[in-house]
Amino acid sequence: MAKNPYSLLGVSKTATEKEIKSAYRKLAKTLHPDVNPGNSEGEDRFKEITAAYNLLSNPELKEQYDT
C-alpha cells in the first residue's frame, strides 16, 4: 500500500478502533461498487480504503505499520 492508511480513512494516527471503523463504514457506504456501478475510479478508491481498514483494524498489523 503506497498511501497512508490513516489519511485514506481520514482519521488521525491516535484514532480509536471505533473511530477507524466508523470512518471506514461511512466511506464504504458512498464508494461501494454496488452503489456506484460502472465507476472504476470509485471502485479503486473502495479497494484502497478496504485495504487501509484491514491494516488498521488488525492490532498486530497496525503496530507493525506504526513502527
CHARMM internal coordinates of N, CA and C (Angstrom, degrees):
IC EDIT
DIST 1 N 1 CA 1.4481
DIST 1 CA 1 C 1.5251
ANGL 1 N 1 CA 1 C 107.25
DIST 1 C 2 N 1.3069
ANGL 1 CA 1 C 2 N 116.24
DIHE 1 N 1 CA 1 C 2 N 120.58
DIST 2 N 2 CA 1.4511
ANGL 1 C 2 N 2 CA 121.06
DIHE 1 CA 1 C 2 N 2 CA -176.06
DIST 2 CA 2 C 1.5260
ANGL 2 N 2 CA 2 C 112.44
DIHE 1 C 2 N 2 CA 2 C -84.86
DIST 2 C 3 N 1.3088
ANGL 2 CA 2 C 3 N 117.59
DIHE 2 N 2 CA 2 C 3 N -28.03
DIST 3 N 3 CA 1.4616
ANGL 2 C 3 N 3 CA 120.82
DIHE 2 CA 2 C 3 N 3 CA -176.18
DIST 3 CA 3 C 1.5189
ANGL 3 N 3 CA 3 C 110.89
DIHE 2 C 3 N 3 CA 3 C -93.99
DIST 3 C 4 N 1.2984
ANGL 3 CA 3 C 4 N 115.21
DIHE 3 N 3 CA 3 C 4 N 156.91
DIST 4 N 4 CA 1.4583
ANGL 3 C 4 N 4 CA 121.75
DIHE 3 CA 3 C 4 N 4 CA 178.99
DIST 4 CA 4 C 1.5332
ANGL 4 N 4 CA 4 C 109.11
DIHE 3 C 4 N 4 CA 4 C -70.82
DIST 4 C 5 N 1.3391
ANGL 4 CA 4 C 5 N 118.51
DIHE 4 N 4 CA 4 C 5 N 120.59
DIST 5 N 5 CA 1.4646
ANGL 4 C 5 N 5 CA 120.20
DIHE 4 CA 4 C 5 N 5 CA -177.79
DIST 5 CA 5 C 1.5242
ANGL 5 N 5 CA 5 C 113.28
DIHE 4 C 5 N 5 CA 5 C -63.73
DIST 5 C 6 N 1.3176
ANGL 5 CA 5 C 6 N 116.79
DIHE 5 N 5 CA 5 C 6 N -28.76
DIST 6 N 6 CA 1.4610
ANGL 5 C 6 N 6 CA 119.68
DIHE 5 CA 5 C 6 N 6 CA 178.53
DIST 6 CA 6 C 1.5274
ANGL 6 N 6 CA 6 C 110.44
DIHE 5 C 6 N 6 CA 6 C -66.96
DIST 6 C 7 N 1.3211
ANGL 6 CA 6 C 7 N 116.46
DIHE 6 N 6 CA 6 C 7 N -43.76
DIST 7 N 7 CA 1.4674
ANGL 6 C 7 N 7 CA 119.19
DIHE 6 CA 6 C 7 N 7 CA -179.89
DIST 7 CA 7 C 1.5239
ANGL 7 N 7 CA 7 C 111.48
DIHE 6 C 7 N 7 CA 7 C -71.56
DIST 7 C 8 N 1.3236
ANGL 7 CA 7 C 8 N 117.53
DIHE 7 N 7 CA 7 C 8 N -32.57
DIST 8 N 8 CA 1.4662
ANGL 7 C 8 N 8 CA 120.00
DIHE 7 CA 7 C 8 N 8 CA 177.10
DIST 8 CA 8 C 1.5234
ANGL 8 N 8 CA 8 C 111.23
DIHE 7 C 8 N 8 CA 8 C -60.82
DIST 8 C 9 N 1.3239
ANGL 8 CA 8 C 9 N 115.42
DIHE 8 N 8 CA 8 C 9 N -39.27
DIST 9 N 9 CA 1.4657
ANGL 8 C 9 N 9 CA 119.54
DIHE 8 CA 8 C 9 N 9 CA -179.46
DIST 9 CA 9 C 1.5314
ANGL 9 N 9 CA 9 C 112.18
DIHE 8 C 9 N 9 CA 9 C -89.14
DIST 9 C 10 N 1.3165
ANGL 9 CA 9 C 10 N 116.62
DIHE 9 N 9 CA 9 C 10 N -11.15
DIST 10 N 10 CA 1.4544
ANGL 9 C 10 N 10 CA 120.22
DIHE 9 CA 9 C 10 N 10 CA 178.76
DIST 10 CA 10 C 1.5120
ANGL 10 N 10 CA 10 C 113.66
DIHE 9 C 10 N 10 CA 10 C 74.36
DIST 10 C 11 N 1.3331
ANGL 10 CA 10 C 11 N 116.52
DIHE 10 N 10 CA 10 C 11 N 34.54
DIST 11 N 11 CA 1.4675
ANGL 10 C 11 N 11 CA 121.41
DIHE 10 CA 10 C 11 N 11 CA 178.77
DIST 11 CA 11 C 1.5219
ANGL 11 N 11 CA 11 C 109.22
DIHE 10 C 11 N 11 CA 11 C -123.19
DIST 11 C 12 N 1.3185
ANGL 11 CA 11 C 12 N 115.44
DIHE 11 N 11 CA 11 C 12 N 161.33
DIST 12 N 12 CA 1.4632
ANGL 11 C 12 N 12 CA 119.87
DIHE 11 CA 11 C 12 N 12 CA 178.18
DIST 12 CA 12 C 1.5234
ANGL 12 N 12 CA 12 C 109.92
DIHE 11 C 12 N 12 CA 12 C -83.88
DIST 12 C 13 N 1.3092
ANGL 12 CA 12 C 13 N 115.24
DIHE 12 N 12 CA 12 C 13 N 166.29
DIST 13 N 13 CA 1.4674
ANGL 12 C 13 N 13 CA 120.62
DIHE 12 CA 12 C 13 N 13 CA -180.00
DIST 13 CA 13 C 1.5273
ANGL 13 N 13 CA 13 C 111.50
DIHE 12 C 13 N 13 CA 13 C -65.96
DIST 13 C 14 N 1.3191
ANGL 13 CA 13 C 14 N 116.83
DIHE 13 N 13 CA 13 C 14 N -20.57
DIST 14 N 14 CA 1.4628
ANGL 13 C 14 N 14 CA 121.05
DIHE 13 CA 13 C 14 N 14 CA 179.96
DIST 14 CA 14 C 1.5295
ANGL 14 N 14 CA 14 C 112.29
DIHE 13 C 14 N 14 CA 14 C -95.93
DIST 14 C 15 N 1.3180
ANGL 14 CA 14 C 15 N 117.37
DIHE 14 N 14 CA 14 C 15 N 11.55
DIST 15 N 15 CA 1.4640
ANGL 14 C 15 N 15 CA 121.67
DIHE 14 CA 14 C 15 N 15 CA -178.04
DIST 15 CA 15 C 1.5285
ANGL 15 N 15 CA 15 C 110.88
DIHE 14 C 15 N 15 CA 15 C -63.42
DIST 15 C 16 N 1.3231
ANGL 15 CA 15 C 16 N 114.51
DIHE 15 N 15 CA 15 C 16 N 144.04
DIST 16 N 16 CA 1.4616
ANGL 15 C 16 N 16 CA 119.99
DIHE 15 CA 15 C 16 N 16 CA 177.96
DIST 16 CA 16 C 1.5234
ANGL 16 N 16 CA 16 C 110.04
DIHE 15 C 16 N 16 CA 16 C -79.55
DIST 16 C 17 N 1.3264
ANGL 16 CA 16 C 17 N 115.60
DIHE 16 N 16 CA 16 C 17 N 168.23
DIST 17 N 17 CA 1.4619
ANGL 16 C 17 N 17 CA 121.09
DIHE 16 CA 16 C 17 N 17 CA 177.01
DIST 17 CA 17 C 1.5242
ANGL 17 N 17 CA 17 C 110.73
DIHE 16 C 17 N 17 CA 17 C -56.57
DIST 17 C 18 N 1.3162
ANGL 17 CA 17 C 18 N 114.98
DIHE 17 N 17 CA 17 C 18 N -41.73
DIST 18 N 18 CA 1.4662
ANGL 17 C 18 N 18 CA 121.01
DIHE 17 CA 17 C 18 N 18 CA -178.69
DIST 18 CA 18 C 1.5321
ANGL 18 N 18 CA 18 C 111.08
DIHE 17 C 18 N 18 CA 18 C -64.43
DIST 18 C 19 N 1.3300
ANGL 18 CA 18 C 19 N 116.80
DIHE 18 N 18 CA 18 C 19 N -41.75
DIST 19 N 19 CA 1.4677
ANGL 18 C 19 N 19 CA 120.85
DIHE 18 CA 18 C 19 N 19 CA 179.04
DIST 19 CA 19 C 1.5295
ANGL 19 N 19 CA 19 C 111.44
DIHE 18 C 19 N 19 CA 19 C -66.10
DIST 19 C 20 N 1.3135
ANGL 19 CA 19 C 20 N 116.61
DIHE 19 N 19 CA 19 C 20 N -38.99
DIST 20 N 20 CA 1.4663
ANGL 19 C 20 N 20 CA 121.37
DIHE 19 CA 19 C 20 N 20 CA 178.49
DIST 20 CA 20 C 1.5210
ANGL 20 N 20 CA 20 C 110.13
DIHE 19 C 20 N 20 CA 20 C -64.75
DIST 20 C 21 N 1.3179
ANGL 20 CA 20 C 21 N 116.16
DIHE 20 N 20 CA 20 C 21 N -45.80
DIST 21 N 21 CA 1.4583
ANGL 20 C 21 N 21 CA 120.95
DIHE 20 CA 20 C 21 N 21 CA -179.87
DIST 21 CA 21 C 1.5292
ANGL 21 N 21 CA 21 C 111.10
DIHE 20 C 21 N 21 CA 21 C -63.60
DIST 21 C 22 N 1.3012
ANGL 21 CA 21 C 22 N 116.85
DIHE 21 N 21 CA 21 C 22 N -42.21
DIST 22 N 22 CA 1.4597
ANGL 21 C 22 N 22 CA 121.65
DIHE 21 CA 21 C 22 N 22 CA 179.68
DIST 22 CA 22 C 1.5250
ANGL 22 N 22 CA 22 C 111.18
DIHE 21 C 22 N 22 CA 22 C -63.59
DIST 22 C 23 N 1.3241
ANGL 22 CA 22 C 23 N 116.82
DIHE 22 N 22 CA 22 C 23 N -44.16
DIST 23 N 23 CA 1.4697
ANGL 22 C 23 N 23 CA 121.18
DIHE 22 CA 22 C 23 N 23 CA 179.57
DIST 23 CA 23 C 1.5283
ANGL 23 N 23 CA 23 C 110.20
DIHE 22 C 23 N 23 CA 23 C -63.34
DIST 23 C 24 N 1.3273
ANGL 23 CA 23 C 24 N 116.72
DIHE 23 N 23 CA 23 C 24 N -42.57
DIST 24 N 24 CA 1.4655
ANGL 23 C 24 N 24 CA 120.41
DIHE 23 CA 23 C 24 N 24 CA 179.29
DIST 24 CA 24 C 1.5279
ANGL 24 N 24 CA 24 C 111.00
DIHE 23 C 24 N 24 CA 24 C -62.55
DIST 24 C 25 N 1.3085
ANGL 24 CA 24 C 25 N 116.71
DIHE 24 N 24 CA 24 C 25 N -47.76
DIST 25 N 25 CA 1.4670
ANGL 24 C 25 N 25 CA 120.00
DIHE 24 CA 24 C 25 N 25 CA -178.37
DIST 25 CA 25 C 1.5289
ANGL 25 N 25 CA 25 C 111.93
DIHE 24 C 25 N 25 CA 25 C -61.39
DIST 25 C 26 N 1.3118
ANGL 25 CA 25 C 26 N 115.85
DIHE 25 N 25 CA 25 C 26 N -39.90
DIST 26 N 26 CA 1.4674
ANGL 25 C 26 N 26 CA 120.44
DIHE 25 CA 25 C 26 N 26 CA 179.78
DIST 26 CA 26 C 1.5351
ANGL 26 N 26 CA 26 C 110.29
DIHE 25 C 26 N 26 CA 26 C -62.35
DIST 26 C 27 N 1.3285
ANGL 26 CA 26 C 27 N 116.14
DIHE 26 N 26 CA 26 C 27 N -46.25
DIST 27 N 27 CA 1.4633
ANGL 26 C 27 N 27 CA 120.38
DIHE 26 CA 26 C 27 N 27 CA 179.00
DIST 27 CA 27 C 1.5295
ANGL 27 N 27 CA 27 C 111.59
DIHE 26 C 27 N 27 CA 27 C -68.24
DIST 27 C 28 N 1.3267
ANGL 27 CA 27 C 28 N 116.58
DIHE 27 N 27 CA 27 C 28 N -39.77
DIST 28 N 28 CA 1.4591
ANGL 27 C 28 N 28 CA 120.48
DIHE 27 CA 27 C 28 N 28 CA -177.73
DIST 28 CA 28 C 1.5289
ANGL 28 N 28 CA 28 C 111.83
DIHE 27 C 28 N 28 CA 28 C -64.00
DIST 28 C 29 N 1.3204
ANGL 28 CA 28 C 29 N 116.62
DIHE 28 N 28 CA 28 C 29 N -34.94
DIST 29 N 29 CA 1.4638
ANGL 28 C 29 N 29 CA 119.87
DIHE 28 CA 28 C 29 N 29 CA 178.58
DIST 29 CA 29 C 1.5201
ANGL 29 N 29 CA 29 C 111.86
DIHE 28 C 29 N 29 CA 29 C -62.28
DIST 29 C 30 N 1.3173
ANGL 29 CA 29 C 30 N 116.85
DIHE 29 N 29 CA 29 C 30 N -36.90
DIST 30 N 30 CA 1.4627
ANGL 29 C 30 N 30 CA 119.61
DIHE 29 CA 29 C 30 N 30 CA -177.22
DIST 30 CA 30 C 1.5180
ANGL 30 N 30 CA 30 C 113.24
DIHE 29 C 30 N 30 CA 30 C -88.60
DIST 30 C 31 N 1.3403
ANGL 30 CA 30 C 31 N 117.90
DIHE 30 N 30 CA 30 C 31 N -26.53
DIST 31 N 31 CA 1.4562
ANGL 30 C 31 N 31 CA 121.00
DIHE 30 CA 30 C 31 N 31 CA -174.76
DIST 31 CA 31 C 1.5255
ANGL 31 N 31 CA 31 C 114.85
DIHE 30 C 31 N 31 CA 31 C -102.69
DIST 31 C 32 N 1.3057
ANGL 31 CA 31 C 32 N 118.52
DIHE 31 N 31 CA 31 C 32 N -4.85
DIST 32 N 32 CA 1.4597
ANGL 31 C 32 N 32 CA 120.91
DIHE 31 CA 31 C 32 N 32 CA -175.85
DIST 32 CA 32 C 1.5252
ANGL 32 N 32 CA 32 C 110.47
DIHE 31 C 32 N 32 CA 32 C -58.57
DIST 32 C 33 N 1.3388
ANGL 32 CA 32 C 33 N 117.44
DIHE 32 N 32 CA 32 C 33 N 137.05
DIST 33 N 33 CA 1.4680
ANGL 32 C 33 N 33 CA 121.15
DIHE 32 CA 32 C 33 N 33 CA -179.23
DIST 33 CA 33 C 1.5365
ANGL 33 N 33 CA 33 C 114.15
DIHE 32 C 33 N 33 CA 33 C -58.72
DIST 33 C 34 N 1.3063
ANGL 33 CA 33 C 34 N 118.21
DIHE 33 N 33 CA 33 C 34 N -28.60
DIST 34 N 34 CA 1.4615
ANGL 33 C 34 N 34 CA 120.25
DIHE 33 CA 33 C 34 N 34 CA 178.29
DIST 34 CA 34 C 1.5270
ANGL 34 N 34 CA 34 C 111.38
DIHE 33 C 34 N 34 CA 34 C -69.70
DIST 34 C 35 N 1.3213
ANGL 34 CA 34 C 35 N 116.91
DIHE 34 N 34 CA 34 C 35 N -27.65
DIST 35 N 35 CA 1.4631
ANGL 34 C 35 N 35 CA 121.56
DIHE 34 CA 34 C 35 N 35 CA 178.84
DIST 35 CA 35 C 1.5287
ANGL 35 N 35 CA 35 C 110.20
DIHE 34 C 35 N 35 CA 35 C -82.33
DIST 35 C 36 N 1.3260
ANGL 35 CA 35 C 36 N 116.54
DIHE 35 N 35 CA 35 C 36 N -30.69
DIST 36 N 36 CA 1.4686
ANGL 35 C 36 N 36 CA 123.00
DIHE 35 CA 35 C 36 N 36 CA -177.64
DIST 36 CA 36 C 1.5299
ANGL 36 N 36 CA 36 C 110.91
DIHE 35 C 36 N 36 CA 36 C -123.86
DIST 36 C 37 N 1.3190
ANGL 36 CA 36 C 37 N 118.30
DIHE 36 N 36 CA 36 C 37 N 68.52
DIST 37 N 37 CA 1.4698
ANGL 36 C 37 N 37 CA 119.00
DIHE 36 CA 36 C 37 N 37 CA -178.67
DIST 37 CA 37 C 1.5316
ANGL 37 N 37 CA 37 C 111.14
DIHE 36 C 37 N 37 CA 37 C -64.54
DIST 37 C 38 N 1.3172
ANGL 37 CA 37 C 38 N 115.26
DIHE 37 N 37 CA 37 C 38 N 136.87
DIST 38 N 38 CA 1.4591
ANGL 37 C 38 N 38 CA 120.67
DIHE 37 CA 37 C 38 N 38 CA 177.99
DIST 38 CA 38 C 1.5093
ANGL 38 N 38 CA 38 C 114.92
DIHE 37 C 38 N 38 CA 38 C 83.39
DIST 38 C 39 N 1.3031
ANGL 38 CA 38 C 39 N 118.99
DIHE 38 N 38 CA 38 C 39 N -0.32
DIST 39 N 39 CA 1.4602
ANGL 38 C 39 N 39 CA 122.81
DIHE 38 CA 38 C 39 N 39 CA -179.95
DIST 39 CA 39 C 1.5307
ANGL 39 N 39 CA 39 C 108.24
DIHE 38 C 39 N 39 CA 39 C -95.96
DIST 39 C 40 N 1.3275
ANGL 39 CA 39 C 40 N 116.07
DIHE 39 N 39 CA 39 C 40 N 92.47
DIST 40 N 40 CA 1.4661
ANGL 39 C 40 N 40 CA 119.48
DIHE 39 CA 39 C 40 N 40 CA -176.00
DIST 40 CA 40 C 1.5289
ANGL 40 N 40 CA 40 C 112.00
DIHE 39 C 40 N 40 CA 40 C -68.35
DIST 40 C 41 N 1.3343
ANGL 40 CA 40 C 41 N 117.62
DIHE 40 N 40 CA 40 C 41 N -31.87
DIST 41 N 41 CA 1.4674
ANGL 40 C 41 N 41 CA 120.49
DIHE 40 CA 40 C 41 N 41 CA 177.74
DIST 41 CA 41 C 1.5331
ANGL 41 N 41 CA 41 C 110.59
DIHE 40 C 41 N 41 CA 41 C -65.73
DIST 41 C 42 N 1.3186
ANGL 41 CA 41 C 42 N 116.33
DIHE 41 N 41 CA 41 C 42 N -42.26
DIST 42 N 42 CA 1.4587
ANGL 41 C 42 N 42 CA 121.07
DIHE 41 CA 41 C 42 N 42 CA 177.32
DIST 42 CA 42 C 1.5175
ANGL 42 N 42 CA 42 C 111.53
DIHE 41 C 42 N 42 CA 42 C -65.15
DIST 42 C 43 N 1.3284
ANGL 42 CA 42 C 43 N 115.69
DIHE 42 N 42 CA 42 C 43 N -37.42
DIST 43 N 43 CA 1.4690
ANGL 42 C 43 N 43 CA 120.13
DIHE 42 CA 42 C 43 N 43 CA 179.22
DIST 43 CA 43 C 1.5338
ANGL 43 N 43 CA 43 C 110.39
DIHE 42 C 43 N 43 CA 43 C -65.60
DIST 43 C 44 N 1.3295
ANGL 43 CA 43 C 44 N 116.14
DIHE 43 N 43 CA 43 C 44 N -41.47
DIST 44 N 44 CA 1.4700
ANGL 43 C 44 N 44 CA 119.93
DIHE 43 CA 43 C 44 N 44 CA 178.10
DIST 44 CA 44 C 1.5294
ANGL 44 N 44 CA 44 C 110.84
DIHE 43 C 44 N 44 CA 44 C -63.98
DIST 44 C 45 N 1.3193
ANGL 44 CA 44 C 45 N 116.30
DIHE 44 N 44 CA 44 C 45 N -42.02
DIST 45 N 45 CA 1.4690
ANGL 44 C 45 N 45 CA 121.28
DIHE 44 CA 44 C 45 N 45 CA 178.17
DIST 45 CA 45 C 1.5286
ANGL 45 N 45 CA 45 C 110.27
DIHE 44 C 45 N 45 CA 45 C -63.61
DIST 45 C 46 N 1.3461
ANGL 45 CA 45 C 46 N 116.54
DIHE 45 N 45 CA 45 C 46 N -40.09
DIST 46 N 46 CA 1.4599
ANGL 45 C 46 N 46 CA 120.96
DIHE 45 CA 45 C 46 N 46 CA 178.13
DIST 46 CA 46 C 1.5346
ANGL 46 N 46 CA 46 C 110.34
DIHE 45 C 46 N 46 CA 46 C -61.41
DIST 46 C 47 N 1.3153
ANGL 46 CA 46 C 47 N 116.55
DIHE 46 N 46 CA 46 C 47 N -41.75
DIST 47 N 47 CA 1.4683
ANGL 46 C 47 N 47 CA 120.43
DIHE 46 CA 46 C 47 N 47 CA 178.44
DIST 47 CA 47 C 1.5219
ANGL 47 N 47 CA 47 C 110.87
DIHE 46 C 47 N 47 CA 47 C -63.59
DIST 47 C 48 N 1.3293
ANGL 47 CA 47 C 48 N 116.73
DIHE 47 N 47 CA 47 C 48 N -39.32
DIST 48 N 48 CA 1.4659
ANGL 47 C 48 N 48 CA 120.54
DIHE 47 CA 47 C 48 N 48 CA 178.84
DIST 48 CA 48 C 1.5215
ANGL 48 N 48 CA 48 C 111.59
DIHE 47 C 48 N 48 CA 48 C -64.57
DIST 48 C 49 N 1.3366
ANGL 48 CA 48 C 49 N 117.15
DIHE 48 N 48 CA 48 C 49 N -45.68
DIST 49 N 49 CA 1.4663
ANGL 48 C 49 N 49 CA 118.31
DIHE 48 CA 48 C 49 N 49 CA -177.92
DIST 49 CA 49 C 1.5262
ANGL 49 N 49 CA 49 C 110.81
DIHE 48 C 49 N 49 CA 49 C -70.34
DIST 49 C 50 N 1.3350
ANGL 49 CA 49 C 50 N 117.15
DIHE 49 N 49 CA 49 C 50 N -30.71
DIST 50 N 50 CA 1.4616
ANGL 49 C 50 N 50 CA 120.00
DIHE 49 CA 49 C 50 N 50 CA 177.24
DIST 50 CA 50 C 1.5287
ANGL 50 N 50 CA 50 C 110.19
DIHE 49 C 50 N 50 CA 50 C -67.28
DIST 50 C 51 N 1.3216
ANGL 50 CA 50 C 51 N 116.86
DIHE 50 N 50 CA 50 C 51 N -42.20
DIST 51 N 51 CA 1.4698
ANGL 50 C 51 N 51 CA 120.56
DIHE 50 CA 50 C 51 N 51 CA 177.49
DIST 51 CA 51 C 1.5279
ANGL 51 N 51 CA 51 C 110.15
DIHE 50 C 51 N 51 CA 51 C -64.31
DIST 51 C 52 N 1.3297
ANGL 51 CA 51 C 52 N 117.10
DIHE 51 N 51 CA 51 C 52 N -40.44
DIST 52 N 52 CA 1.4650
ANGL 51 C 52 N 52 CA 120.89
DIHE 51 CA 51 C 52 N 52 CA 178.83
DIST 52 CA 52 C 1.5256
ANGL 52 N 52 CA 52 C 110.05
DIHE 51 C 52 N 52 CA 52 C -64.05
DIST 52 C 53 N 1.3201
ANGL 52 CA 52 C 53 N 116.65
DIHE 52 N 52 CA 52 C 53 N -42.90
DIST 53 N 53 CA 1.4681
ANGL 52 C 53 N 53 CA 120.05
DIHE 52 CA 52 C 53 N 53 CA 179.59
DIST 53 CA 53 C 1.5298
ANGL 53 N 53 CA 53 C 110.68
DIHE 52 C 53 N 53 CA 53 C -65.09
DIST 53 C 54 N 1.3243
ANGL 53 CA 53 C 54 N 116.88
DIHE 53 N 53 CA 53 C 54 N -42.44
DIST 54 N 54 CA 1.4666
ANGL 53 C 54 N 54 CA 119.78
DIHE 53 CA 53 C 54 N 54 CA 179.11
DIST 54 CA 54 C 1.5232
ANGL 54 N 54 CA 54 C 111.32
DIHE 53 C 54 N 54 CA 54 C -60.14
DIST 54 C 55 N 1.3101
ANGL 54 CA 54 C 55 N 116.82
DIHE 54 N 54 CA 54 C 55 N -36.83
DIST 55 N 55 CA 1.4591
ANGL 54 C 55 N 55 CA 121.03
DIHE 54 CA 54 C 55 N 55 CA 178.50
DIST 55 CA 55 C 1.5248
ANGL 55 N 55 CA 55 C 111.12
DIHE 54 C 55 N 55 CA 55 C -69.87
DIST 55 C 56 N 1.3312
ANGL 55 CA 55 C 56 N 116.44
DIHE 55 N 55 CA 55 C 56 N -48.32
DIST 56 N 56 CA 1.4644
ANGL 55 C 56 N 56 CA 120.04
DIHE 55 CA 55 C 56 N 56 CA -174.15
DIST 56 CA 56 C 1.5236
ANGL 56 N 56 CA 56 C 113.52
DIHE 55 C 56 N 56 CA 56 C -79.09
DIST 56 C 57 N 1.3122
ANGL 56 CA 56 C 57 N 118.26
DIHE 56 N 56 CA 56 C 57 N -19.48
DIST 57 N 57 CA 1.4676
ANGL 56 C 57 N 57 CA 119.65
DIHE 56 CA 56 C 57 N 57 CA -179.50
DIST 57 CA 57 C 1.5293
ANGL 57 N 57 CA 57 C 111.91
DIHE 56 C 57 N 57 CA 57 C -84.10
DIST 57 C 58 N 1.3154
ANGL 57 CA 57 C 58 N 116.89
DIHE 57 N 57 CA 57 C 58 N -15.34
DIST 58 N 58 CA 1.4597
ANGL 57 C 58 N 58 CA 121.56
DIHE 57 CA 57 C 58 N 58 CA 177.65
DIST 58 CA 58 C 1.5300
ANGL 58 N 58 CA 58 C 107.95
DIHE 57 C 58 N 58 CA 58 C -95.25
DIST 58 C 59 N 1.3409
ANGL 58 CA 58 C 59 N 117.59
DIHE 58 N 58 CA 58 C 59 N 112.58
DIST 59 N 59 CA 1.4728
ANGL 58 C 59 N 59 CA 120.25
DIHE 58 CA 58 C 59 N 59 CA -175.80
DIST 59 CA 59 C 1.5323
ANGL 59 N 59 CA 59 C 114.04
DIHE 58 C 59 N 59 CA 59 C -55.25
DIST 59 C 60 N 1.3256
ANGL 59 CA 59 C 60 N 117.39
DIHE 59 N 59 CA 59 C 60 N -38.02
DIST 60 N 60 CA 1.4653
ANGL 59 C 60 N 60 CA 120.15
DIHE 59 CA 59 C 60 N 60 CA -178.67
DIST 60 CA 60 C 1.5258
ANGL 60 N 60 CA 60 C 111.37
DIHE 59 C 60 N 60 CA 60 C -69.29
DIST 60 C 61 N 1.3311
ANGL 60 CA 60 C 61 N 116.57
DIHE 60 N 60 CA 60 C 61 N -44.75
DIST 61 N 61 CA 1.4593
ANGL 60 C 61 N 61 CA 120.17
DIHE 60 CA 60 C 61 N 61 CA 179.50
DIST 61 CA 61 C 1.5236
ANGL 61 N 61 CA 61 C 111.31
DIHE 60 C 61 N 61 CA 61 C -67.36
DIST 61 C 62 N 1.3244
ANGL 61 CA 61 C 62 N 115.64
DIHE 61 N 61 CA 61 C 62 N -37.78
DIST 62 N 62 CA 1.4644
ANGL 61 C 62 N 62 CA 119.92
DIHE 61 CA 61 C 62 N 62 CA 178.74
DIST 62 CA 62 C 1.5264
ANGL 62 N 62 CA 62 C 110.18
DIHE 61 C 62 N 62 CA 62 C -62.97
DIST 62 C 63 N 1.3156
ANGL 62 CA 62 C 63 N 116.70
DIHE 62 N 62 CA 62 C 63 N -43.08
DIST 63 N 63 CA 1.4573
ANGL 62 C 63 N 63 CA 120.71
DIHE 62 CA 62 C 63 N 63 CA 179.32
DIST 63 CA 63 C 1.5200
ANGL 63 N 63 CA 63 C 110.55
DIHE 62 C 63 N 63 CA 63 C -63.00
DIST 63 C 64 N 1.3338
ANGL 63 CA 63 C 64 N 117.25
DIHE 63 N 63 CA 63 C 64 N -41.91
DIST 64 N 64 CA 1.4589
ANGL 63 C 64 N 64 CA 120.65
DIHE 63 CA 63 C 64 N 64 CA 177.90
DIST 64 CA 64 C 1.5244
ANGL 64 N 64 CA 64 C 110.83
DIHE 63 C 64 N 64 CA 64 C -63.01
DIST 64 C 65 N 1.3216
ANGL 64 CA 64 C 65 N 117.23
DIHE 64 N 64 CA 64 C 65 N -42.36
DIST 65 N 65 CA 1.4696
ANGL 64 C 65 N 65 CA 120.44
DIHE 64 CA 64 C 65 N 65 CA -179.61
DIST 65 CA 65 C 1.5241
ANGL 65 N 65 CA 65 C 110.83
DIHE 64 C 65 N 65 CA 65 C -65.25
DIST 65 C 66 N 1.3248
ANGL 65 CA 65 C 66 N 116.86
DIHE 65 N 65 CA 65 C 66 N -40.87
DIST 66 N 66 CA 1.4588
ANGL 65 C 66 N 66 CA 121.34
DIHE 65 CA 65 C 66 N 66 CA -176.38
DIST 66 CA 66 C 1.5283
ANGL 66 N 66 CA 66 C 113.16
DIHE 65 C 66 N 66 CA 66 C -69.42
DIST 66 C 67 N 1.3383
ANGL 66 CA 66 C 67 N 116.96
DIHE 66 N 66 CA 66 C 67 N -20.67
DIST 67 N 67 CA 1.4680
ANGL 66 C 67 N 67 CA 118.17
DIHE 66 CA 66 C 67 N 67 CA -178.33
DIST 67 CA 67 C 1.5049
ANGL 67 N 67 CA 67 C 112.86
DIHE 66 C 67 N 67 CA 67 C -94.76
END
COOR INIT
IC SEED 1 N 1 CA 1 C
IC BUILD
